[in-house]
Amino acid sequence: MSNYSISIIVSLFFVNVVVADTSTENEIESIEVIGKKPLFLLKKDFIKAEDNFYDAYNALVKDREMQMDCKMQSIHDFTRVKKRICVPNFFETIKSDEMDKAVDRVGGRTSISNIMNAVPDNASARRRVGEKNKDMANLMSELIKKNKSLAEKYLTYLSAKNKYETAKKN
């Protein structure tokens, strides 16, 4: 082979390489970043939305018994582990009334032994709470329909709750 033919083969090889390089320079590399909001931030958003909704609801409700109270409460009596719960104020009133009735049934006097032996009537308490829950649901529904700001806070609360519960499942 002559020097001329070797130079043509070598030059053809470089031309192909150069052509290949210029085509890759025109391509733009893209990187996709997919992120998720951490669960603790979703929970924080949910709690904030819940507090905003119940604060607005409580401001509109004149009957203290129908207002909501959110607090951290022990899961049971023998632990320090706490859980956030939101309950209407009438729940504690009914619990207290049923305990007073139980003490009256045992002996009538409020003494340590009577309190320890008193067993509240849970069926009566559940029935009373159920009735009050229906009344409160009707009141809340009426207020949401009448008050645009409360309705917006309610939708925000539901959205935050849904996002948190969906992320918690995954």
N, C-alpha and C positions, 0 to 999 in steps of 0.2 A: 504494500500500500504506500502510496505516495504521501508526502507531507501535506499535500493539498487536500486529499480526501480525509485525512485525520483531522485537519483543522475544520473541515465542513462538519464532520460528525461531532466534534467537540463543540463547535459553535451552535449546532442544532440542539445539543443537550442543554447548553446554557440558555438558549432562547426559550425552550420549554420550561425550564426552571423559573426564569424571569416572568414568563407569562403566568405561571402558577402562582408566583408570589404576588403579582399585581391583582389577581382575582381575589385573593384572601384579604388583601388590604382594603378592598371595597366593602367587605362584610363587617358588620358591627356586632360585636359580642354583647349580648344582653344577659343580665343577671336578674332573676326574679327573687324578691325577698317576701316570704309569706310569714307574717307574724300573728300571734294571738295575744290578746290581753290576758295577763295572768289572773288566775282564779280569785286571788285575794283582792285584786282591784275590782273585779266584777262584783264580788260580795260587798265591797265598800260602796260601790255605786248603788247597789240594790238597797243597802241599809239607808243610805242618804235619801234615795227616792222614796223609800217607805216612810222615813221620818218626815220628809217634806209633805207627803200626802196626808199622813195622820195629823200633823200639826195644823194644816189647812182645814181638815175635817173637824178637828177639835175646836178650832176657832169659830166655826159655823154652828156647832151644836151647843145649845144652852143647857141641856140636861147632862149633868156631870156623869151620871150612870151610863150614858150612851157614848161617852168619849173613850178613846183607845189609849192604852198605856203600853209602851214598849220598854222592856228592861231585860237585863241579863239575870237568869235564874238557874239555880242548880238543877241538874237533870233529876237527881233524887237526893234524899236527905243525907246520904252517907258519902257524898263526893264533893269535891271542889270544882269539878268540871261544870262549866256553865254554858247555857244555850240562850240565845236571844229569842224572846217570845213577845208577841203583841196580843194583849187580851183587853176586852172591854172592861170598864170599871165595874159593871154589874156582876161580873164573874166572882170577884172577891166578896162582894156584898152577899150574894147568894150562898157562897161557901160559908161565910161567917154566920148567916141566918140558920143554915142547916146544922152547923155545929152547936149553936145555941139551943136549937130544938132538941138535939141529941142529948145535951147536958141536962135539959129539963126532963127528958124521959128517964134518964138514969137516976136522978136524985133531986133535981131542982136547984141545988146550990152549986155555985161555981167553985169547986175545990179540985185539987190535983187529981184525986182518985176518980171523981166524976168525969173530969176532962179525959183522963186516960182510958176510962171504960166507955166513953160515949162513942157511938158509931153513927155518923150522919147517914141520912136516908139518901143514897146516891140516885135512886130512881127519881125522887122528887126534885133533886138538884138538877139532874139532866133535863127533866121536863121543863123546869123554870128557865134554865139556860137556853134551851131550844126555842122557847117562846120569845125570849128577849132577843135571841139571835135573829129571828124572823123580823121583829120590829126594827132592829138596828139595820138589817139589810135593806128594808124598805126605806128607812130614813136616809141611808147612804145613797141609795139609788136616786131618790128625789133630789138630794143636794147635788149630786154629780150632773143630773139633767139640767138643773137650774143655774149652776155656777160653772162658767167656762174655765176659770182658773183651776178649780178643783178637778174638773174633767181632764184637763191637760196634765195635771200632776198625777192623776190616777193612771192615765195612759203611759206616762213616763215610768211610774212604779211597776206597772205590768210588764213593760218592755225590759226593764232592768232585771226584774224577777225571772223572766223567761230566759234572758241571756245567761244569767248566773246558773240557773237550774240546767240549762242545756250544756254549758261548759262543765258543770259538775258531773254530769252523766258520762261525758267523753273523757 
